Amino acid sequence: MKRKSILYTGLIAVLSLAGSCTKLDENAYDQIVSDNFYNNKAEVLSAVLRPYTHAGAWVSPSGQDGWWRPSELSADQLAWPTKGPHGEDGGKWKRLHYHTWNIDEANINNAWVLMYWGMGLCNDPIENLEKREPGQMGITPTEKQEYVAELKLFRAFHYLKLMDLFGNIPVVTKVGVPEKPATLSRKEVFNFVEKEIKDNINAIPKLNANMTGRMTQAGAYAMLVELYLNAEVWTGEPRWDDCIAAANQLISGAAGGQNGAMALDNNITDQFKSTNHLSKEVIFSLVTNYQVAQTQPGFPGEFYHFVQREFNGGGRNGNNGIVLVPGVFTTYEAADARKSSWLISGPVVKFTDGKTPVTGSEEYKDKPLVFVDNIQRNSKGSTVSNMSEGEENSGIRFNKYKLGNMQTGPTASSPDPNYNSNDWNIYRLTWIYFAKAEALMRKSGGVATAEAVELINASKKRAYTADEWPKHAYTTATLTLNELLAERGREFIFEGFRRDDLIRFGKFTTNTWWDHTGSGAHRQLFAIPQQQRDMNENLTQNPGY
């Protein structure tokens, strides 16, 4: 708990600097915190940390329309279908799923605004720090240098994700200057992000326990891995050797570690439970601390059923929204512990006694709640399956991040003292292993090398018993590029990367899944929101819209 408290000493004060991240009806380039600030180290730290609190609104499944929702709900693993009277939401989830979004989608505009707002919350303290003497702010010259570099790197992270969704975007490094910035090409944005990372990576600390939840050298190298992994798509030029070199900085431990030397965790749960700040493999995360700061993860609202707390022993329910696309569940082998640990299927029972069936609240009111791997009106005897035909029990459910328990029962004799304090992982070492393995395979014409196989097996074997593992280990013959994509799906489900993976493997607009059919190639990018173009005539629309 102590480590999270260090970060939240500053984050609690941040809330006085600006309002909540929900006012989305404005252009975001000029978001600014008060200039009458920076009088002491506590105020400086509050300004430096402010973008991190804001990032929770757009990086993760938070209940807001940020980067995460379009990244996952436009891909082949997750969907938010209409279930009875719930979840229609103006059809926005269907348009993401079917790749029929418009240029004036409010949710896509919200993502743009939230992300540029966060960028502005980096720009403002950069300017204020750079124009003041360290002594005037109660900090040392080294601290000033580190804070500025940290903010520039986190700003680069915003631009990386904006470039991911929209491709051709404006880059702004001064608050409100220019007032109406012009669109840059995706390659120009890529070059800006790469230069910002390289110029600042050695000016910030390596990852250590006290830097949990903040940008460090490790987070910066992970950004480089993401840049180079997607470079061929984003710029037209492959950068596989650069991807491997950046990955090696993390795998070797040269960039530090959250808890001693960076390493894969021994199991498939430490990275996601309520004490995942103790994980060895987490590289960069959004920190929450319910016990100290009353902050809590946003994902239950996206994933949890209306009566979730009855069967998971916690205190939170959700909107009964996001579920697995039918058939994804069957891609996991029966012996794969990720299937049983990260997903919920079948009947659910009360946490307090472990045997009484939990009953539904809608179509299955007063009847046992059983999660099924289909989306159709089973209670009506219908076999029609599409985004409009769900019921409250439709779809396999999220269980990857576990909040812990507030209730007691057969499997828990006392409440979890860290309940509801899971950090959301942005990058973890397993993802770096997969990126390096893919780069090695791409370099060798799509054929797996021994090293690539070793990297993927090191991750996958944690999901199998010692007796089962030999039957499921990859070889250079069985680890094809298509199998690597499938394994990426199983390992990183819910983590935000599926759209990018499908695009990189040439399947995002060409493949079919469940009731989704292929779409136009221009759908690899989202439209520049018309609301933004109405305010800024210098923004050029992406091709095809």
C-alpha positions, 0 to 999 in steps of 0.5 A, a space after each residue: 500500500 505504501 507505494 501507491 500512497 506515494 503517488 496519491 499524495 500528489 494526486 489527491 491535490 490534483 483535483 483542485 486544479 481542474 474540473 472532471 474530465 467530462 465537459 466535451 463540447 469544446 475544442 481541447 487544444 487550449 486546456 490550461 490549469 491556473 498560471 498562478 501556481 508552481 510556488 512549491 514542490 507540492 504544487 509542481 508535483 500536482 501539476 505534473 501528475 494531473 495528466 495521469 488522473 485525466 488519462 484514466 478517462 480515455 486509456 482504459 475502459 472507464 465509462 467514457 468514450 476514449 481510446 479504449 472503446 473504439 480500439 476494442 469494440 471495432 475488433 473481433 473479440 468484444 461487443 456491446 450488443 443491445 440486450 432487451 431494453 438495455 444497451 441500444 445507446 443510439 446505435 453507437 456500439 453497433 456502428 463500431 462493431 459493423 464499421 459504419 461509424 459516421 464523421 459526426 459520431 459523438 463518441 469518436 469526438 469525445 475520444 478526440 477531445 479527451 485525448 487532446 485535453 490530456 495533451 494540453 494538461 501536459 503542455 501547460 506544466 511544461 511551459 510553466 516549468 520551463 519558464 521558471 527557475 527551480 529555486 522559485 518552485 522549491 525544486 532542484 535543477 535535476 527535478 525540473 529536468 526530470 519533470 519536464 522530460 516526464 511530461 514530454 514523454 507522456 505528451 508523446 504517449 497521447 500523440 501515439 494513441 491519437 495517431 493510432 486512431 486518427 492517423 493524420 492529426 495536428 501536433 500542438 506543443 504550446 497551449 493555444 498556439 496556433 489557435 487552429 493547428 493544421 493536420 500533419 501526416 501520420 508519418 510526420 506525427 510518428 517522427 515527432 513522437 519518436 524524436 520526443 521519446 529519444 530526446 527525453 528517455 535518458 532524462 527520467 528515472 528508470 522504473 522503480 517502486 516509487 515511480 509506479 503509475 508514472 512515465 519512466 524509462 521503461 514506459 518510454 521504451 515500451 512506447 518505442 516498441 509499440 511505435 516500431 511494431 506498427 511502423 510499417 502500417 503507420 509510416 510504410 516502412 518496417 522497423 523490426 530491428 528497432 522494435 527488437 532493440 527497444 524490447 531488449 532494453 526491457 527484457 534485459 532489465 536495463 530500464 528498471 522494474 516495478 518491483 526489483 528486476 523486471 520479469 514475467 510473473 510466475 502466474 496469470 493473475 498477479 498482473 491483474 489482482 488488487 495488489 498488482 502494484 506488486 507485479 514484476 512484469 507491469 511496465 506502465 499502469 493507471 494507478 488506483 487506490 480505493 483505500 487512500 484516495 477513494 479512486 477506483 477502476 472504471 472497468 466494472 461499469 463496462 463489464 459487470 452484470 446488474 447483479 455482479 456483486 452477488 457472485 463476485 463478492 464485491 460491492 460493485 455492479 455494472 451496466 451489463 454491457 461488453 461481452 465476448 463476441 460469440 465463438 471467441 470463448 471456444 478459441 481457448 483450449 479446455 486446459 488453458 487456465 486463462 479460459 477459466 480464470 479470465 472469463 465467466 461462463 455458465 451458471 453463477 452462484 452466490 459468493 456468500 455460500 458458493 452454491 445458491 444460484 444467482 437469479 437474473 433481473 430482466 429476462 431471467 428474473 427469478 430464474 438462474 442466471 447462466 452466461 451463454 456463448 451466444 447473443 440471441 433471445 433464448 428465452 423466446 426460443 429464437 436463434 436469430 443472432 446479431 447485435 440487436 438480439 441480446 438478453 441479460 445473460 448473452 455473452 461470456 463475461 470479463 473476469 481478467 481483473 479481479 477487484 477482490 472481495 468485500 463479502 465473506 464466504 467459503 473461499 474468503 474468510 475475510 474481506 480483501 484489504 486492497 479491495 477495488 484498488 487494481 491498477 490498469 496495465 497500459 504496458 506489461 512485459 508479456 506484451 513486449 515478449 510478443 512484440 519481439 517474437 513478432 518482429 523476429 518472425 517478420 524478419 524471417 519471412 513469417 517463419 518462427 525462429 527458436 527465440 520467437 518460440 521461446 518468448 511465446 512459450 515463456 508466457 503461454 506455459 503459465 496457463 497450463 499445468 506441468 502435466 498438460 504443458 508439453 501437449 500445448 507448447 509451440 514449436 517453430 512449425 506450429 507457431 505461424 503468424 496466424 497462430 501468433 495473432 490467435 495467441 495474441 488474442 487469447 493473451 491480451 483480450 480486454 487490453 486494448 490492442 486488438 484493433 491494431 493487431 488485426 490491422 497489422 495482420 491485414 485482417 481488420 477490414 477484410 475478415 468476417 466474424 460473427 455477424 460482422 462482414 468486411 469493410 472498406 480499407 479506409 476504416 483502418 482510420 477513424 474519421 476526423 470528427 466533424 465537430 472539430 472540423 467545424 471549429 478548425 477549418 485547417 483540419 483535413 479529413 481522412 481519405 474515404 470519409 
